[in-house]
């Protein structure tokens, strides 16, 4: 366990340029605190002392703003940057050297039982606000863009963005058939309204033209 603490500490030093010393990380980094607390809670959980494990988890949540279920499996060298609002579910599995930013959810969809949370492989980055939901796997060295919602398996070395998440790069090469702008529902609604307005204007113009022609004929007959 203490070897794991050391790797987590080194990960914080390597990945956060604001970290000036290991002592600073130990004393002030909430992401590191949450991981340390989780290691102890997970140990108690594996020893069938579930109440103690969940109590430690809730205490950690209160002080750090990071909620990790004590049953979640987390590898070595993981770094949670800032961390406020991070939620990691019961059956989630996180590999080694994973980077997680604030507001990330590794959760379920509410429709599954058993293994219902994601598996994050080694060396993955999950950016701020991303939601990775369900019993899915995120492949090694993949990157999940900020605010993305991922609902399907992602192969290794992929970059994912959007709602729902789409692969835009693999092995640093663009995926051409998915190289598109994110959907903008407001834009689409405006397009529909404009199309309808054009139709109404055309109908009005046609009706107005017929009426004017009728009035002209009536004036000629008079």
PyMOL commands that set and color helices and strands:
alter all, ss='L'
color gray80, all
select helices_A, chain A and resi 2-15+22-28+30-46+50-64+176-178+185-221
alter helices_A, ss='H'
color red, helices_A
select strands_A, chain A and resi 67-68+73-74+79-80+87-88+93-94+99-100+105-107+119-120+125-126+131-133+137-138+143-144+149-150+158-161+166-170+173-174
alter strands_A, ss='S'
color yellow, strands_A
deselect
rebuild
show_as cartoon
